């Protein structure tokens, strides 16, 4: 059945279009209705609400959780960098590392069709989805797109997988802003083409450029800095593009717009492994160190981004120094010290410290960190192994992720919201909107 048949009543199956706006805080939309007239209109047609992210609120963990409805203890992806079991070798998780079932797989299993574009942590592209281009972490359009004809078309339109974030490290951000605007435009053009052209039941596309702009310009917006006007104009364009995509949808399609985490101003980078080293938790085999594999046998703990802490446990880590019968005591001691850690401004770094058992459960929870810091606003947690002179510093970014204040907008008046909504509600809600039954167990519930 073709798209014409769908538009002329050839099928009664309800459809959903999902547009991700990576890292957009709900308060940004809510406090600036003049900048976001279209998103405000979409919310007025159904619901608009702030939601919570997940533990940890980092895109590499968030998008697998959002697109499966289960926590990292099931997906097996806990952050931008994970460690190999029984090893100090680390790797960058890709789509092939996600162990849970994606929402578009449930759609195709139900005999329906999906078009998936630019979702982070989906490389390599799946061959069982009618059209897919992977997002963040993909090496190139040619390798990220399926079928090949999609790659050809995207290349002809100068499609970009991601913004050039290195441009944001320069004092002069004008080149970065221009690159972000062009990346956003190419994404919008591709989304519109396939929203209008494809015969789909689920369209799932993500704008990740919003996250990039927030990392380098959010404090300019919050404190009326040098690039505050450019920040606002960028978001006027985001709203214009989403408004146009919304208006191009047939009446039988429900639009869901969501972000994977919130955003706030960044005051200090916190170098977690430097703090561990200064406080006697971590040592290295030599002064020349740059990776997890360089830690010494006497180390009691180490950290991976973002704010994940691992006890160097005997029997689990190759050079584990903490006996199994001392694990709980050592972890409790580290947790207490992390909870007490203060920044140069006298503010606590941690809003809370989450234990492995509190944050994760499932078939992959043996890979989970022992502790995770959810930071207070203003503290961005880093975990490199090269070493820094100081625990607290300032880098080129002025915006950071937040656990709270993510965004959810749905143009369906039957959606019911409450105070306990998070990313885990999105996949069961999409399936409910599409009237797709499943016996799967999700972390969250449908909002219908």
Buried (B, 14 or more C-beta within 10 A) or exposed (E): EEBEEBEEEEBEBBBBBBBBBBBBBBBBBBEBEEBBBBBBBBBEBBBBBBBBBBBBBBBBBBBBBBBBBBBBBBBBBBBBBBBEEEEBEBEEBBBEBBBBBBBBBBBBEBEBBBBBBBBBBBBBBBEEBBBBBBBBBBEEBEBBBBEEEBBEBBEEEEBBBBBBBEBBEEEEBEEBBEBBBBBBBBBBBBBBEBBEEBBBBBBBBBBBBBBBBBBBBBBBBBEEBEBBEBBBBBBBBBBBBBBEBBEEBEEEBBBBBBBBBBBBBBBBBBBBBBBBBEBEBBBBEEEEBEEBBBBBEEBBBBBBBBBBBBBBBBEBBEBBBBEEEBBEEBBEBBBEBBBEBEBEEEEBBBBBBBBBEEBBBBEBBEBBBBBBBBBBBBBBBBBBBEEBEEBBBEEBBBBBBBBBBBBBBBBBEEBEBEEEBBBBBBBBBBBBBBEBEBEBEBBBBBBB
